[in-house]
Amino acid sequence: MDDDKEVLVAGFDLKTTLKRIDPELRREFFSAWPPLAELDWSQLGKKRQVDHLFDALQKLTSDEKREVNLLLRTFERLKETCGLRVLLEELQQQAPEHVATWGEIKSRMDKVVWTYLNAKSVFEEAVIFARADRLSNTRWAHRWPGVQCGEFSAASDRIEDLKHSLVEHHNGELRGDRCEIHHYARQNGAEYLFAYLPDWPEDFLVFNRDGHLETLDLPTAFNILFVFSPTNGVLEMIASGGLNTLHSLRKRFYGAMTRTEVEDIPPDRPAFELDHLLADGFTFSGHDIARVERVSVTRLLVCPRVEGLDIEGLQPRFRAETSWPRVVETLDRMLAGVSLDRSQVGVEEIWIRVQCVGDGQRSGRRFTMRVTPRGSDLKSLDDDNIRVVGEGCLRAWGIDRD
């Protein structure tokens, strides 16, 4: 496989992604690139007929391949439940005339591609909000209880004050002297402020046409996100850094946007601990053996704790019969492929499948818990007894330490 082709298909199965798109939407989307518009699309009229398109994609220029790659990756991310929810929210707010048509589309992928083609501004904002919602369940997300403060305003003078304050905050860290802030009001009443520092050194670096490194500007590459709820004064922030950094950023936000000086208070601590699951020797044991027959992990999301990498995380999925030692072995191989090891990553999400003991005549109940540092979905289960079993497991495994 040549280098250009590797750039196009790395990280996902290209043919599988192509087959997920309705043929008419596929033709409309790919025809935006002149070499692809000239294809004989009559040979691509069925979902599984993608070979000619696949071959034509390999003949695009490196820049064109990079553009296609980024869009297809984005489509894959947005077709998940979180992404579709955000797409619908934005359609309802920005383009309600499209909601009925969007609701009639059956395929998740087709919903995403249709939105890209018919409501581009909705798509672009959904990309950003979906990533923000995913990151809100990671350890980079911090939340402070509400405080008394002045009235929030997103007036231009206050936005400018916050820009200058953030540049001042990063002074001396070689992160440039410019800052851009994009403000959005979500339907839930929350005010979102995305801060971009164009000279941030962790931006993706790619080779341009002249063979020189340049920064690849991605719509998802915000550096700091502030989410403020004016009704109760609660502030959530997605940002890296220690407690002193977080205190500084919080003060700068309240000072600029509410004209209020606030005292330092610690953020709410994460509900659950997950990183210890990757320690050598950890086993899913200690739970109520009389009620739990088998435990397996079906999905795992780990994210780097070191800077300067161009990946956000790795998310392998596993068959239910895969043992935990095999899961760890697989993860080790994946991490080695990106020059990392378990000590350099943290667990941001884990799906744990629990098989309960039966009564001798029937198999026991089976349930899956999705757990992040910020919480779990146990409360959504409709069986109180199952919730009790799940909560007991989380305590036994050292996840819930309250």
N, C-alpha and C positions, 0 to 999 in steps of 0.2 A: 504493500500500500504506500503510495507516495505521500509526501508531507502535506500537500494541499488537501488531499482526500481525508487525511487524518484530522485536519483542522475542522472539516465539515462534520464528521460523524463522531468525534470524540465525546464521550459522556452519555450518549443515548443511542438507541437503535434507530437509525434513520429510516429504514424501510418500514419498520413497525409504526413509526410516527406518521409517515406518509399515508399508510393504509388506514389510519384512524380518521382521516379527513374526507368528507364527502367529495366525490369527483368534481361537482360543479364549483364548490367552494375552493377546492384544490386548484382548479384551472384559473379561477379569478385571482387567487392569491399569487400563484407563481408566475402568472402572465405579467406581473409588474416588472419582471426581469426580461428584457427583449429576447435574449437567446432562448428562454423557456417559452415565451409567447409564440414562437415559431414552431413549436412541437406539433405533431399530429395528435391532437387531443382526442380524436375519435378512437385511438388505441388505448386511451386511459380512462374509459368511461365507467369502469367498475372500480370499487374501492381497492381491490387487491391488484389491479393492473398498474403497477408503479415502476416497473423495470426501466422503461424508456426515460421516465422522469429522473429516476435515480442516476442513470448513466449521464443524462444531460447536466445534472447538478455537479458532477465531477469536473465538468469542463468550464465551469464558471471561474472568474478570476478570484484571487485570494480575498479581495475586499468583498466581493459578492458572496462568497462562501461564508465569510464571517458574519455578514448581515443575515443571511438565511439561518445560519446556526443559532444566532442570538434570538431570532424570532421564534424558531421552532422550540428551543429550550423554554422560552417564555410561555408559549402555548401549553407545553407539557405541565409547567408549574401551575398555570391558572386553571387548568381543568380539574384540579383537586377541589374538594368541598369548600375550603377557605377562599380560594380564588373565585369560584363561581358565585359565592355569596357576595363578595365585594363587587363583582361585575353587575349583579342584579341590583345592588344598592345604588351603584352609580348610574345605571340605566334609568332607574326609577326617578333619580334626582335630575339627571341631565337630559335624558331623551325618553320620556315616558311613552312616546308614540311607538317606540320599538319594543316595549316590554311584552306585548301580546305575541308578536312574531318570535321573539327570543324564547318565550315559554313553550312554544310549539316545537322547537328543535329538540330532538331526543338525545343526540350524542353530546357528551360533555365537551369533547374536542371541537365539534362543529359549533357549539355555542360560543367558544372562545374565538375561533377563526371568523365566524360571522360578525362578532362584535368588532374585531380588528378591521374588517372590511367596511362595515356600515356605521360604526360609531367610534372613530379613531381616538377622540379625546377621552371617551369613557374607558377605552382599553388602556390608554397610557396612564391614567390616574389609578385604575384598578391594579396595574402592575406594581405601582408604588405602595398602595394601601395593603395589597395582599402580602407583600414582603414585610411590611410593618407589622401586620397581624401575626405572621409566623414568628417574627423576632420577639413579639411581646410575650412569648412563652419561654424565652431563653434567659440565661443569666445576665445578658446584656441589658435586660429590661429592669427598670427600677421604678418603684412606686412610693410616693409619699402621701400621707393622709392630708386632708384638706386643712388649710390655714386661712385666717382672716387676711384679706388682701384687697387692694383697690380693684376697680373694674377693669376687666381684660379688654384690650382693644388691639385689633390687628391693623391699625392705621399705619400709613407708610413711615411716619416719623419714628414710631416704636419699632417697626421692623428694622429700620436703619440703625437704631440704637442697639438692637440685639446683634445685628451683623458686626458692628464695630466692637461690641463687647466680646463676641466669640473670637474674633481675630486677635484681640488683646489677650484672651485666655490662652490661645495657642502660640503667642509670641515666643520666639526662641526655640521652637520645635521644628523649624524648617518646613512649615506647613503653609507657607504663603501669606499674603497680606490681603486676600480677597475672601469673601464669603457670600454665598447666595442663599436666600431663604424663600421657600415656597410655602404659602399658607393655604390650607383647605379646611372648610367646615364640613364635618361629616354629618350624616343624617341623625346620628345618635346624640348630637349636640356637642360633641367633642371638637376641640380646635387642634388641628395637626399643623405643626411647623417643622418642615424638613430643612435641615441646614446642610449645605454642600460647601466643602472647602476644596476648590478646584486643584490646588497644589498638594493635596493629601498624598503622601508617598505610597499608600497602599492601594491606589487605583490600579486597575489592570494595565499592564504594559504590553504592547503588541508592536510588531514590526510594520511600518508603513510601506508604501510602494517603493520608496527609496532605500529600504533596508535599514532605516533608523528606528530606534524605539520611540514610541509616542504613547500618551495616555489614551486609553479607550474610555470615552465617556459613556457610562451606562445610566439609564434612567432609574436604576435601582440602587445606585451607589451613594446614597446619602450617608453622612457621617454621624449626624446627631438627629434624633427625632424627639420633639417635645409633644406630648399629648396632654392638653389641659381641659379640665371640665369646669366651666365657669359657674355651674350651679352649686358645686360643693368645694371648689378650690383644690381639688385633687390634681396632682401632677404626676404623669408617667414619663419616663425618659428612657430612650434606647441610646446608650453611649458606652464606650469602653473607658476604663480607668479606675483608679482606686477611690476610696471614700472622699479624700480631699478634692479630687477632680470633680466628683459628682456634686459635692457641696458647692463648689465654685460655679458650676454650670447651673445648678438650681437657683442660686442667688442672682445670677446674671439674667436668667429668664424672668423671674418675678420682678426684678428691678426694671427691666426694659418694657415688659408687656403689661405689668399691673402697677408700675411705679410704687412698689412696696419693697422694703427691706425685710427679709425674713431671717429668722434664727436657724442655725444648723440643727437639723434633727435627722436621726438615722432613717434610711428608707425601710419599708416593710421587708422583712427577710423572706427569702424563698420558702415556700411551703415544704418542699421535699429536697432531699439530698440524693444525687444520682451518680456522682463521679466514682464513688467507692465500688460501684458494681464492676468497674473495669480492673480492680486490683487483683493481683495474682491470688488465687486461692478462694476467691469469692464464689459461693454457691447459693442457689435459691433454696435455702433450707431454714429450719427454725420455726416454720409456720405450723399450724395445727395439722399434724400428720393424719389425724383421724378424719379430717374433712377434705384435705387436698391430696389428690392422687398423683398429679403431674403438673409441672410448670414448664413453659417454654416461652421463648422470645421470638416474635414474628417480625418485628421491625425495630430498627435502632437508628437514631440520628446522633452523630457525634460531630462536634465542631472544634476547630483548632483553638488553642489558647495562646498561640504564638502569632506574631505579626508578620506581615510581608508575604502572605500566601495569596494565591489567586483562586482559592476554593473557599466556599462558605461552610461546607460540611460534607459528610458522607452518610448516606442513608441506605444501608443494605436491608433487604427483606429475606426472611427465612421461612422454610417449611416448618409446620408445627412440630414435626418429629425431630428437628435438629436440636441436638443437645447444647447446653450453654458452653461447654468447652469448645465445641465445634464453631459456635458463633464467634467466640473470642479468637480462635485460630483464623477464621475468615477475615475478621476485622483487622487482625495484625497484618495479614497479607495486603489488604487494601490500603492500610496506612503506610506500609513500606513502599507501596507504589507511588506515594506522594511525599516520600521522605519524612514521614512522621512515625511516632510510636504512641502507645496508649498514655504515656505520661504527658503528652503534649495536646491532648484533646479532652473534652468534657462531654458528658451525656446531656443532650438537650431534649431528647424525647425517646421513650421506650414503650413498646406495645407488649404487654405480658399476658399470655394466655394461660388460664388456670382451669384444669380439669378437676372437678370435685368428685369425691368418692360416691359410688352408687349404693343402692340398697340391696344389692345381690340379685335383683331381678331386672333392674334398669340401670343404664349408665347415669352417672351423676351429671349435674348441670355443668355447663362449660361457659366461661365468660372471658372477655378480653378487656384489660385495663390499659388506657392510654395515660401515661404519666409524664409530666414535664416538671422542671423545677418550680413552676408556679401552681401546679395543682394536678388533679386527675379527673377523669370522667366518671368516677364511681357513683356520684350523686345522680347521674342520668339513668342508672340501672333501676328497673322497676321492682326488683325483689330485695326486700330488706335483709333477708338472710344472706343473699349473695354479697350485698354491700358490706355486711359484717365480716364475712370471710375475706373479702378484698382488703378492707382496712386492717384486719389482723395480719395479713401477709405483708403489707407495706411497713408495718411496725416491726415485724419479725426480721425483715430484710434490711432494716436500718434506713429505709427510705423516708419514713415518717418518724421523726425523732421527738415529737412532742410528747 
